[in-house]
Amino acid sequence: MDRFIETIIGDSCDQGCAESNTELSTALTLETALQLSQKLDQQLKTSQQVIQKTIEDNTETYAKAQKETEKAQNSITKLLEGVDELQAKLGDTETGIQARLDMAIQTKEYKKEQLTSNSAILRCLRQLAGINEGLREMDLMIQGGKLDEAALKILDIEEVLGGIEELEDTRVGEILRNRLEMARMNIKERALQAFHKTIAVEVSHHAALLHAQHETNTNVLFAALDSVEDHGETCQAFNAYIIDTFVKPVLSAPSLELNDKSLDTDFSVRINREGSETEASDVSMIVLELVAFTKRKLGDRAWTDSALVEITQLVLQRCFLKRIPETRADLEAFDKVVGVLSDFESSLLAQCVKPPAEMPIQNAVKRLDELFIEQQCSQALAQARKLAQSTSFAVHSFEEHETWGVEFLRGIIEAAGTQLDSSLEQWAEGQGQMVFPRCIVSESMARAICRVYWLINESAQCTREDLADRLKEAAQCSIDAYLALFPVVHRQQLRRVPALSWQFHNDCLYAAHHAAILARLDQNRLGQWTRTAQTALKRGTVQATAIVDAESRELKSLIDSGVFYSASETVQKQQLGQMHKQVQLAVMQLCAGMKPPALTPQVFYRACGSYLDAVFAATIEGIVGVSDISADDSQVLSDHCHSTLGLSVHFKLDTNILNVYSKLASDQHENGVLWDSDSDGEGDQECARLTREYCKMADKLKQLADILVISRADILARRRAGLLYQFSTDDYGY
């Protein structure tokens, strides 16, 4: 049957259909598809004429065949009567009539089957002709804007096409079904264009406008979309357009004002991007008016359920999630906004065809405490990252030692605009006072520590243990994040600026101090806080070691061993003096930037001792490396050694400052603080003591100064007495 249909219509439309099918598969837009459909329609019209002529010819053939069949039937009937008589007389074997009769009967059955097949073919051709006419009418309806009638015509054609079994799995059937699918898409596209023509969107920096351009019979559009089983896709596409081009830009502006003078034809909102935040009640009213305006212009089905839920989520984001208060006191006053938004959600989502599975605002209200905690945690981590990345490097100087206690906590918490929790206050009273010595820390670290205590105070007020743990975890992580990010972000500055390196060293000690205190408070996270304190101490130690090593290398590079040869010569002596001045200036600058209260005394002494050791060691190495030293050279080099030892004067600090640290060390020694101080001695004796304690190479340099000017006998005597144990035989054997 399929081959027969293809034979009938193949001459007129085979090639055209194949080409059309290829072009249809590569069509990029609905407009292109429409043009191709019109081309196919013209080809089908030509095919119709051929098919009609074929039908007429076959009808005549069928009539003639029927008449001949009737004549043959009559002849066969008469023949059978004669055959029966003859067979009765002569028998079948003699006549052979039975075999011929059977063949005649088979021929008759075959012709009957052929007539039935021809009848089915004719019926199929008539149906194809009807489908072709229906497609033509459908195109005219679409072009004339009668989308609802066109949609019904599509359904009629599909019903007829589905009843033609002969077209199943045929190329002709596939082409016709593609043609109907393109018509469906065309109807959807024209409906969407009609929506856009009904309401136009205009958004500028200062205003947003929905303009009703002309009236549209939306009932026709929705009826057509229902017929083609659109399932709200076209309306959802138009809703997405309104939301993206109008709703989102409007809700992103801080200040909004509805222009209600022209709500009959236009929906206009004035935008002020520098004004104060519009209240949630006003924002809700504007959104509800927007939905009502579009429904007046497009009908009650203008908004899909999913689009209304999306608008609710946008309002939730703007008026709720982005405006969650930062303190619990303000959180209690937030109930008014919660009530307004809940009423808005009820009014908006009541317009849904089906009740939504979830109510976004109601769910957010139920999770308000959790959202509040999440906001505090995220803000704390964001602040720690921002502070660590800051390039201001502002200094937070203590006027006196920082004493941790109830008053310290109360001052930090009240400065943040809230009250110290009673349980935290009672705990602090039982801990006594813990002191951090006066030194320079960064303003960024001081602010980070304040934020940590604020989070701890918030955790004490939480009724849910899991939320309290999240706040404590955020407090700990904010310290870890700051200490991890700062040396990475400011790697180059830390290498170039010693003062900044020492400031970060102090920041690490300051963080370790408060982490150790919080480890006492938060016993459940004792291990985590202890690890934070240990990590902070390690980072501080690493930073101090790095800066001392770097500056020590710089000091060693200033000492040129070549000037120690022939040191008594005028030129060499002058170069030796210039080198000593350069070293003296460098040491003075380094020590000036470290003196308390920039650093605590012990940290200063250790760093200063390391710097002097670098100078002493380089000096000793340079002099010992000289193979032949004359008496005059020995005296010059000995004087140079004494001058170099004179750099220990930088150990001398202001007595008033030392007294403060000495008193702190004696008061806090039993508490196991991370620092101490030295005795309050002063003068040259104190410098000498500190030099011996913190400079490993001082005694060796002093011995070298003596060796350079004493006799060989004295050298041997001192050696036997064990006074020159720091030198080998090769060192003083000259």
C-alpha positions in Angstrom: 0.0 0.0 0.0 2.8 2.4 0.9 4.5 1.8 -2.4 1.2 2.4 -4.2 0.7 5.8 -2.5 4.3 6.8 -3.2 3.8 5.8 -6.9 0.7 7.9 -7.1 2.1 11.1 -5.5 5.8 10.4 -6.1 5.9 12.1 -9.5 4.5 15.3 -8.2 5.9 15.7 -4.7 8.7 13.1 -4.0 11.6 15.4 -4.7 9.8 18.4 -3.2 9.0 16.6 0.0 12.5 15.3 0.4 13.9 18.8 -0.1 11.3 20.3 2.2 12.0 17.7 4.9 15.7 18.5 4.8 15.1 22.3 5.0 12.6 21.8 7.8 15.1 19.9 9.9 17.6 22.8 9.5 15.1 25.6 10.0 16.4 28.0 12.7 13.4 30.1 13.5 9.6 29.9 13.4 9.4 32.5 10.6 11.7 30.4 8.4 9.6 27.3 9.2 6.5 29.2 8.2 8.0 30.1 4.8 8.9 26.5 4.2 5.4 25.4 5.2 3.9 27.7 2.6 6.3 26.2 0.0 5.1 22.7 1.0 1.5 23.8 0.8 2.0 24.9 -2.8 3.6 21.5 -3.6 0.7 19.7 -2.0 -1.8 21.7 -4.0 -0.1 20.5 -7.2 -0.1 17.0 -5.8 -3.8 17.3 -5.1 -4.6 17.9 -8.7 -2.6 14.9 -9.8 -4.2 12.8 -7.1 -7.7 14.0 -8.1 -7.1 13.0 -11.7 -5.8 9.7 -10.6 -8.9 9.1 -8.4 -11.2 9.9 -11.4 -9.2 7.5 -13.7 -9.3 4.7 -11.1 -13.0 5.3 -10.5 -13.8 4.6 -14.2 -11.5 1.6 -14.2 -13.2 0.3 -11.1 -16.6 0.6 -12.7 -15.5 -1.2 -15.9 -13.9 -4.0 -13.8 -17.1 -4.4 -11.8 -19.2 -4.8 -14.9 -16.8 -7.3 -16.4 -16.8 -9.2 -13.1 -20.6 -9.4 -13.1 -20.6 -10.8 -16.7 -17.9 -13.3 -15.7 -19.9 -14.3 -12.7 -23.0 -15.1 -14.8 -20.9 -17.0 -17.3 -19.2 -19.0 -14.6 -22.6 -19.8 -13.0 -24.0 -21.2 -16.4 -20.7 -23.0 -17.0 -20.8 -24.6 -13.6 -24.3 -25.9 -14.3 -23.2 -27.4 -17.6 -20.0 -28.8 -16.0 -22.0 -30.5 -13.3 -24.1 -32.3 -15.9 -21.2 -33.2 -18.1 -19.1 -34.3 -15.1 -21.9 -36.5 -13.9 -22.0 -38.2 -17.3 -18.2 -38.5 -18.2 -16.4 -38.0 -14.9 -13.7 -35.5 -13.9 -10.7 -37.5 -15.1 -12.0 -37.5 -18.7 -13.1 -33.9 -18.9 -10.4 -32.0 -16.7 -13.2 -29.5 -15.9 -12.6 -29.5 -12.1 -9.1 -28.3 -12.4 -10.0 -25.5 -14.7 -12.9 -24.6 -12.5 -10.6 -24.3 -9.4 -8.2 -22.0 -11.3 -11.2 -19.8 -12.4 -12.3 -19.5 -8.7 -8.8 -18.5 -7.6 -8.7 -15.9 -10.3 -12.0 -14.5 -9.2 -10.8 -14.3 -5.5 -7.6 -12.5 -6.6 -9.6 -9.9 -8.5 -11.9 -9.5 -5.6 -8.9 -8.8 -3.3 -7.5 -6.4 -5.8 -10.8 -4.5 -5.9 -10.8 -4.2 -2.1 -7.2 -2.9 -2.1 -8.0 -0.4 -4.8 -11.0 0.7 -2.7 -8.7 1.3 0.4 -6.3 3.2 -1.7 -9.0 5.5 -3.0 -10.2 6.1 0.5 -6.7 7.0 1.6 -6.2 9.4 -1.3 -9.5 11.1 -0.5 -8.4 11.5 3.2 -5.0 12.9 2.1 -6.8 15.4 -0.1 -8.9 16.4 2.9 -5.8 16.8 5.1 -4.2 19.0 2.4 -7.2 21.2 2.4 -7.2 21.4 6.2 -3.5 22.5 6.2 -4.3 25.2 3.7 -7.2 26.5 5.9 -5.0 26.2 9.0 -2.3 28.5 7.5 -4.9 31.0 6.5 -6.3 31.0 10.1 -2.8 31.5 11.6 -2.0 34.4 9.2 -5.4 35.9 10.0 -4.7 35.8 13.7 -7.4 33.2 14.4 -5.1 31.2 16.6 -7.9 29.4 18.5 -9.5 28.2 15.3 -6.1 27.2 13.9 -5.4 25.2 17.0 -8.7 23.3 16.7 -7.9 22.6 13.0 -4.6 21.1 14.1 -6.5 18.7 16.4 -8.9 17.7 13.6 -6.1 17.0 11.2 -4.2 15.0 13.8 -7.3 12.9 14.4 -7.7 12.2 10.7 -4.1 11.5 10.2 -4.1 9.1 13.2 -6.9 7.1 11.6 -5.0 6.3 8.4 -3.2 3.1 9.1 -1.6 3.1 5.7 0.5 6.2 6.6 2.0 4.7 9.7 5.8 4.6 9.5 5.9 6.3 6.1 7.7 9.3 4.9 4.5 11.1 3.9 3.1 10.6 7.4 6.3 11.9 9.0 6.2 15.0 6.8 2.6 15.7 7.7 3.3 15.3 11.5 6.3 17.7 11.3 4.1 20.1 9.5 1.6 20.1 12.3 4.3 20.4 15.0 5.6 23.5 13.2 2.1 25.0 13.2 2.0 24.4 17.0 5.2 26.3 17.4 4.0 29.1 15.2 0.9 29.5 17.3 2.9 29.7 20.5 5.3 32.2 19.0 2.5 34.4 17.7 0.8 34.2 21.2 4.1 35.3 22.8 4.4 38.2 20.3 0.9 39.2 21.1 1.7 39.4 24.8 4.8 41.5 24.1 2.7 43.8 21.9 0.1 44.2 24.7 2.6 45.3 27.4 6.0 47.0 26.7 8.8 47.4 29.2 10.9 50.5 29.6 13.6 50.8 32.3 16.0 53.7 32.8 18.3 54.8 35.6 15.5 56.8 37.3 12.2 55.0 36.4 10.7 51.7 35.3 7.6 51.5 33.1 5.1 48.9 31.9 3.1 50.5 29.0 -0.1 49.0 27.8 0.1 49.5 24.0 -3.2 48.1 22.9 -6.0 45.8 23.9 -5.7 42.1 23.1 -8.3 39.3 23.2 -6.3 37.2 25.6 -9.1 34.6 25.8 -8.4 33.7 22.2 -4.6 33.4 23.0 -5.1 31.2 26.0 -7.7 29.0 24.2 -5.3 28.4 21.4 -2.5 27.6 23.8 -4.7 25.2 25.7 -5.6 23.5 22.4 -2.0 23.0 21.4 -1.1 21.7 24.9 1.2 24.6 25.8 1.1 23.8 29.5 1.8 27.4 30.5 5.2 27.4 28.7 4.4 30.5 26.6 3.0 32.4 29.6 6.0 31.4 31.7 8.3 32.8 29.0 6.5 36.1 29.1 6.6 36.1 32.9 10.4 35.5 32.8 10.7 38.4 30.4 8.8 40.7 32.8 10.7 39.5 35.8 14.2 39.8 34.2 13.6 43.2 32.6 11.3 44.9 35.1 10.9 43.2 38.5 14.6 42.5 39.2 15.9 46.0 38.2 13.2 47.6 40.3 13.9 45.4 43.4 17.6 46.0 43.0 17.2 49.8 43.6 17.2 50.9 47.2 14.5 53.6 47.0 11.2 53.0 45.1 8.0 55.0 44.7 4.9 54.0 42.8 3.4 56.5 40.4 -0.3 55.7 40.8 -1.6 58.5 38.5 -1.7 56.4 35.4 -2.4 52.9 36.5 -5.1 52.5 33.8 -2.7 52.6 31.0 0.8 52.5 32.5 2.5 51.0 35.6 5.3 53.3 36.5 7.8 53.2 39.4 10.3 56.0 40.2 13.8 54.8 41.2 16.3 56.5 43.4 19.5 54.6 43.5 21.0 56.9 46.2 18.0 57.3 48.4 17.2 55.5 51.7 15.8 51.9 51.7 12.1 51.6 50.9 10.2 49.9 53.6 9.1 46.3 53.1 5.4 47.4 53.2 5.9 49.7 50.3 7.8 47.2 48.3 5.1 44.6 48.9 2.4 47.0 47.7 4.3 47.8 44.5 4.7 44.2 43.6 1.1 43.4 44.3 0.0 46.4 42.1 2.3 45.1 39.4 0.7 41.7 39.4 -2.8 43.3 39.4 -1.9 45.6 36.5 -0.7 42.8 34.3 -3.8 40.7 35.1 -6.0 43.6 34.0 -4.3 43.7 30.7 -3.7 40.0 30.0 -6.3 38.3 32.1 -6.3 36.2 35.3 -4.0 33.7 33.7 -1.3 36.2 33.0 1.0 34.8 35.8 1.9 31.2 36.2 2.3 29.7 39.7 6.1 29.3 39.3 6.4 33.0 38.3 4.5 34.1 41.4 6.7 32.0 43.6 9.8 33.4 42.0 8.6 37.0 42.6 8.0 36.0 46.3 11.6 34.8 46.5 12.9 38.0 45.1 11.0 40.1 47.6 12.2 37.7 50.3 15.8 38.3 49.2 15.5 42.1 49.2 13.3 42.7 52.2 14.1 39.9 54.5 17.4 38.0 53.8 19.4 41.2 53.1 17.9 43.1 56.0 18.3 40.6 58.8 19.5 42.6 61.8 23.0 42.3 63.1 22.1 42.3 66.8 19.6 40.4 68.9 18.0 43.6 70.1 17.2 44.6 66.6 16.1 41.1 65.8 13.2 41.4 68.2 12.1 44.6 66.4 12.2 42.8 63.1 8.8 41.1 63.8 7.0 44.0 62.2 8.8 43.3 58.9 8.0 39.6 59.3 4.3 40.3 59.6 4.2 42.5 56.5 6.1 40.0 54.4 3.9 37.1 55.6 0.7 39.0 54.6 2.3 39.8 51.3 3.1 36.2 50.6 -0.4 35.1 51.5 -1.9 37.7 49.2 0.3 36.9 46.3 0.4 33.1 46.4 -3.4 33.0 46.9 -3.5 33.8 43.2 -1.9 30.5 42.3 -4.0 28.0 40.5 -2.6 25.3 42.7 -1.3 26.0 46.3 2.5 26.0 46.2 4.3 23.1 47.8 6.4 25.5 49.9 5.9 29.1 51.2 9.3 30.8 50.9 8.7 33.6 53.3 7.0 31.4 55.9 9.9 29.0 55.7 12.4 31.8 56.1 10.5 33.1 59.2 10.7 29.7 60.8 14.5 29.7 60.2 15.0 33.3 61.3 17.3 32.4 64.2 19.3 30.0 62.0 19.5 32.6 59.3 20.6 35.2 61.9 23.4 32.9 63.0 24.5 32.1 59.5 24.7 35.8 58.7 26.8 36.4 61.7 29.2 33.6 60.8 29.5 34.6 57.2 30.0 38.2 58.1 32.7 37.3 60.6 34.6 35.3 58.1 34.2 38.0 55.4 35.4 40.6 57.9 38.5 38.5 58.8 39.3 38.1 55.1 38.8 41.8 54.5 41.0 42.8 57.5 43.7 40.4 56.4 43.7 41.8 52.9 43.7 45.5 54.0 46.8 47.5 53.0 46.2 50.3 55.5 48.5 48.6 58.2 47.0 50.9 60.9 48.6 50.5 64.3 46.7 49.8 67.5 48.9 50.9 70.3 48.2 50.1 73.9 48.5 53.0 76.3 49.1 50.4 79.0 49.1 46.7 79.4 45.8 45.1 78.3 44.1 43.5 81.3 41.5 40.8 80.4 38.6 40.6 82.7 34.9 41.4 83.1 35.4 45.1 82.3 37.4 44.3 79.2 34.7 42.0 77.9 31.9 44.4 78.8 33.7 47.2 77.0 34.1 45.2 73.8 30.5 43.9 73.8 28.9 47.2 74.5 31.0 48.9 71.9 29.3 46.5 69.4 25.9 47.8 70.5 24.8 44.9 72.7 25.0 43.6 76.3 27.3 41.1 77.9 25.6 37.9 78.6 25.2 37.1 82.3 26.6 33.6 82.0 29.7 34.9 80.2 30.0 37.6 82.8 29.9 35.1 85.7 32.5 33.0 84.0 34.9 35.9 83.5 34.6 37.0 87.1 35.8 33.5 88.2 38.8 33.6 85.9 40.5 36.7 87.4 42.7 39.0 85.3 45.0 38.0 82.5 47.4 40.6 81.1 48.9 41.0 77.7 51.9 43.3 77.8 52.0 46.7 76.1 53.2 46.4 72.5 52.1 47.4 69.0 49.5 45.2 67.2 47.6 46.0 64.1 44.3 47.7 64.2 43.0 44.8 62.0 43.9 42.2 64.5 42.4 44.2 67.3 39.1 44.4 65.4 39.2 40.7 64.6 39.5 39.8 68.2 36.6 42.1 69.1 34.5 40.3 66.6 35.5 37.0 68.1 34.3 38.0 71.5 31.1 39.4 70.0 30.4 36.0 68.4 31.2 34.2 71.7 28.7 36.5 73.5 26.1 35.7 70.8 26.7 32.0 71.3 26.0 32.4 75.0 22.6 33.8 74.2 21.6 30.9 71.8 18.9 28.5 72.9 20.0 25.9 70.4 23.3 24.2 71.1 24.0 23.5 67.4 23.7 27.2 66.5 25.9 28.2 69.5 28.6 25.7 68.3 28.5 27.3 64.8 29.1 30.7 66.3 32.1 29.4 68.3 33.4 27.7 65.2 33.1 30.9 63.2 35.0 32.8 65.9 37.9 30.3 65.9 37.9 30.1 62.1 38.1 33.9 61.8 41.3 34.0 63.7 42.8 31.1 61.7 41.7 32.7 58.5 43.3 36.1 59.4 46.6 34.5 60.4 46.7 32.3 57.3 45.8 35.0 54.8 47.9 38.0 56.1 51.4 36.6 55.4 50.3 35.3 52.0 48.6 38.5 50.8 51.4 40.8 52.2 54.4 38.6 51.5 56.4 41.3 49.7 55.7 44.0 52.3 56.7 41.7 55.1 60.0 41.0 53.4 60.7 44.7 52.8 59.4 46.4 56.0 60.8 45.0 59.3 58.4 47.0 61.4 55.5 45.3 59.6 57.0 41.9 60.2 57.3 42.6 63.9 53.8 43.9 64.0 52.5 40.7 62.5 54.6 38.8 65.1 52.8 40.7 67.8 49.5 40.0 66.2 50.2 36.3 66.4 51.1 36.5 70.1 47.9 38.6 70.7 45.8 36.0 68.9 47.4 33.2 70.8 46.8 35.0 74.1 43.0 35.3 73.5 42.7 31.8 72.0 44.2 30.4 75.2 41.6 32.3 77.2 38.8 31.1 75.0 40.1 27.5 75.4 39.3 27.8 79.1 35.8 29.1 78.3 34.8 26.7 75.6 35.7 23.3 77.0 33.8 21.5 74.3 36.2 23.0 71.7 39.3 23.0 74.0 41.3 21.1 71.4 40.4 23.4 68.6 41.2 26.6 70.5 44.4 25.1 71.8 45.4 24.3 68.3 44.6 27.8 67.2 46.8 29.2 70.0 49.7 26.9 69.2 49.4 27.7 65.5 49.4 31.4 66.2 52.5 31.1 68.4 54.2 29.1 65.7 53.4 31.6 63.0 54.7 34.4 65.2 58.0 32.5 65.9 58.4 31.7 62.2 57.9 35.4 61.3 60.3 36.6 63.9 62.9 34.1 62.8 62.5 35.0 59.2 62.9 38.7 59.7 65.9 38.2 62.1 67.6 35.9 59.6 67.0 38.2 56.7 68.3 41.3 58.5 71.3 39.4 59.9 72.3 38.4 56.4 72.0 42.1 55.4 74.3 43.1 58.3 76.8 40.4 57.4 76.9 41.7 53.8 78.0 45.1 55.1 81.2 43.7 56.5 83.9 43.4 53.8 86.7 41.1 54.9 89.0 42.8 52.5 89.4 45.9 54.7 91.0 43.8 57.5 94.2 43.3 55.4 96.9 46.0 56.0 94.4 47.7 58.3 97.0 50.2 59.5 97.4 51.7 56.1 95.6 55.0 55.7 93.2 54.0 52.9 92.3 50.7 54.6 91.9 52.4 57.9 89.5 54.9 56.4 87.5 52.1 54.7 87.4 50.2 58.0 86.0 53.3 59.8 83.4 53.8 57.0 82.3 50.2 57.2 81.9 50.5 61.0 79.7 53.5 60.6 77.5 51.8 58.1 77.1 48.8 60.4 76.5 51.0 63.4 73.8 53.0 61.4 72.0 49.8 60.3 72.0 48.3 63.8 70.7 51.6 65.2 67.8 51.7 62.7 66.8 48.1 63.3 66.9 48.6 67.1 65.0 51.9 67.0 62.1 50.2 65.2 61.9 47.4 67.8 62.4 49.2 71.1 59.5 48.8 73.6 56.7 49.5 73.5 56.9 48.4 69.9 58.0 45.0 71.2 58.2 43.5 74.6 61.7 43.8 76.2 62.6 40.1 75.9 61.7 40.0 72.2 63.7 43.1 71.6 66.7 41.7 73.5 66.6 38.5 71.5 66.4 40.2 68.2 69.0 42.8 69.0 71.3 40.0 70.3 70.9 38.1 67.0 71.7 41.2 65.0 74.8 41.9 67.1 75.9 38.2 66.8 75.7 38.5 63.1 78.0 41.5 63.1 80.4 40.0 65.7 80.6 36.6 63.8 81.3 38.3 60.5 84.0 40.5 62.1 85.7 37.6 63.8 85.6 35.6 60.6 87.1 38.4 58.6 89.9 39.1 61.1 90.8 35.4 61.7 90.9 34.9 57.9 93.8 37.4 57.6 97.0 35.2 57.4 99.6 37.8 58.4 98.9 40.7 60.7 101.5 43.3 61.7 101.8 44.9 65.1 100.3 48.1 63.7 97.5 46.2 62.0 96.8 44.3 65.2 96.3 47.5 67.2 93.9 48.9 64.6 91.9 45.7 64.4 91.8 45.4 68.2 90.4 48.9 68.4 87.9 47.9 65.7 86.8 44.9 67.8 86.2 47.1 70.8 84.2 49.6 68.7 82.1 46.7 67.4 81.5 45.5 70.9 80.3 49.0 71.6 77.2 48.3 69.6 75.9 46.5 72.6 74.9 50.0 73.9 71.6 49.4 71.9 70.6 47.0 74.7 70.1 50.0 76.9 66.4 50.9 77.2 64.4 53.6 79.0 64.2 52.9 82.7 60.6 54.0 83.1 59.4 51.6 80.4 61.5 48.7 81.8 60.0 49.3 85.2 56.5 48.8 83.9 57.5 45.5 82.2 59.5 44.3 85.2 56.5 44.8 87.5 54.2 43.0 85.1 56.7 40.1 84.8 56.8 39.7 88.6 53.1 39.9 89.0 52.2 37.5 86.2 55.1 35.0 86.3 53.0 32.4 88.0 50.2 32.6 85.4 52.5 31.2 82.7 52.4 34.2 80.4 54.2 34.0 77.1 56.7 36.8 77.9 58.9 38.0 80.7 61.2 40.9 81.4 64.7 41.4 82.9 65.9 43.1 86.0 65.6 46.8 86.3 69.3 47.3 86.3 70.7 50.2 84.3 73.9 51.6 82.9 77.0 49.9 81.4 76.9 47.0 83.7 73.3 46.1 82.6 74.3 46.4 78.9 77.3 44.1 79.6 75.0 41.6 81.3 72.5 41.6 78.5 75.3 41.3 75.9 76.7 38.2 77.6 73.2 36.7 77.9 71.9 37.4 74.4 75.1 37.6 72.3 76.8 34.3 71.9 79.7 35.8 70.0 80.4 38.7 72.3 83.0 36.9 74.5 84.8 35.5 71.5 85.1 39.0 69.9 86.3 40.4 73.2 89.0 37.7 73.4 90.0 38.4 69.8 90.5 42.0 70.7 92.8 41.0 73.5 94.7 38.4 71.4 95.5 41.0 68.8 97.5 43.2 71.3 99.0 40.8 73.8 102.3 38.9 73.4 102.7 35.3 72.3 103.6 34.3 75.8 100.4 35.8 77.2 98.4 34.0 74.5 100.0 30.6 75.5 99.4 31.3 79.1 95.8 32.1 78.6 95.4 29.1 76.4 96.8 26.8 79.2 94.5 28.5 81.6 91.5 27.6 79.4 90.6 31.2 78.7 90.8 30.9 74.9 88.6 27.9 74.5 86.5 29.5 71.8 89.6 29.7 69.4 91.4 26.8 67.8 95.2 26.6 67.5 95.0 27.6 63.9 93.0 30.8 64.8 95.7 32.3 67.0 98.8 30.5 65.9 100.2 33.4 64.0 
